[in-house]
Amino acid sequence: MTKRNIGNEIIKGMEEAVQYIHGKEPRMIIHKVKVPDKIDVRGIRENLKLSRQQFSDYFGFSIRTVQHWEQGNRRPQGPAKILLLLLQREPNTIAGILRYKKRRF
């Protein structure tokens, strides 16, 4: 196994960035992540066995916002949408990252 040279990797990345700015397509792989348009907030919350208040408190959402999402009046956007998707797929990982008393959902 070859040892990585972080300095060379940074320089190569900067060179590719300069090429991109000048309109040249560097050789790189671009991965796009597809986030679903509709997220079942109530289902996520119920799967975690949390009340609306607990869900709001644990993850930094306004309780009114959660209520609007669950009633279908509004849809999660941006970072909230990503957090909800992560909560749906990896709730224990997210709980660990946020360090909420290492609660297991």
DAZI-V622035 format. One record per backbone hydrogen bond with DSSP energy under -0.5 kcal/mol. NH is the residue of the N-H (numbers start at 1). CO is the residue of the C=O. E is the energy in kcal/mol with one decimal. If there is no record, write none. Layout:
# DAZI-V622035
nh & co & e
NH & CO & E
NH & CO & E
This chain:
# DAZI-V622035
nh & co & e
6 & 4 & -0.7
9 & 5 & -2.0
10 & 6 & -2.4
11 & 7 & -2.3
12 & 8 & -2.6
13 & 9 & -2.3
14 & 10 & -2.4
15 & 11 & -2.5
16 & 12 & -2.4
17 & 13 & -2.0
18 & 14 & -2.3
19 & 15 & -2.3
20 & 16 & -2.3
21 & 17 & -2.3
22 & 18 & -1.8
23 & 20 & -1.9
24 & 19 & -2.8
26 & 24 & -0.9
28 & 26 & -1.2
30 & 28 & -0.5
31 & 29 & -0.5
32 & 30 & -0.5
35 & 33 & -0.7
36 & 34 & -0.5
41 & 39 & -1.6
44 & 40 & -2.3
45 & 41 & -2.8
46 & 42 & -3.0
47 & 43 & -2.2
48 & 44 & -1.5
49 & 46 & -1.1
50 & 45 & -1.8
55 & 51 & -2.8
56 & 52 & -2.7
57 & 53 & -2.7
58 & 54 & -3.1
59 & 55 & -1.9
60 & 56 & -1.2
61 & 56 & -1.2
66 & 62 & -2.3
67 & 63 & -2.3
68 & 64 & -2.6
69 & 65 & -2.6
70 & 66 & -2.7
71 & 67 & -2.1
72 & 68 & -0.7
72 & 69 & -0.8
73 & 68 & -1.7
74 & 68 & -1.3
80 & 77 & -1.2
81 & 77 & -0.9
81 & 78 & -0.6
82 & 78 & -1.5
83 & 79 & -2.7
84 & 80 & -2.5
85 & 81 & -2.1
86 & 82 & -2.5
87 & 83 & -2.6
88 & 84 & -1.9
89 & 85 & -2.0
90 & 86 & -3.6
94 & 90 & -2.0
95 & 91 & -2.5
96 & 92 & -2.2
97 & 93 & -2.3
98 & 94 & -2.5
99 & 95 & -0.9
100 & 95 & -1.5
101 & 99 & -1.7
103 & 100 & -2.6
105 & 103 & -0.6
